[in-house]
């Protein structure tokens, strides 16, 4: 199994250690899911990873949103988070109906995390540094 050091890259850092640590943990959840995707006998483990993911993203999104509540496009970013949670809940429903494609879920999670961190979170955190610097002037 790959470890977090094989997938986490310095360019994923938003510059806030609390958020970076949470992002690394989300990658760890993805790695767990990815590692059991081909193991039919791990149905209980799959469920546990999905439930852990849902629990953790609630904490993470709440923490992250606290950092940029004053961002002019805060509602837009929050909507992206809600859409992600909705998609993970849909995966959970597919699992309950015994029709979950775990490979598709693992790929979605990896792709969403990387894209969201690189193309959204980093920009928002950089914007907030400028907003805060401007309010101190």
Buried (B, 14 or more C-beta within 10 A) or exposed (E): EEEEEEBBEEEBBBEBEEBBEBBBBBBBBBBBBBBBBEEEEBEEBBBEBBEBBBEBBEEBBEEBBEBBEEBEEBEEBBEEBEEBBEBBEEBBEBBEEEEBEBEEBBBBBBEBBBEBBBEBBBBBBEBBEEEEEEEEE
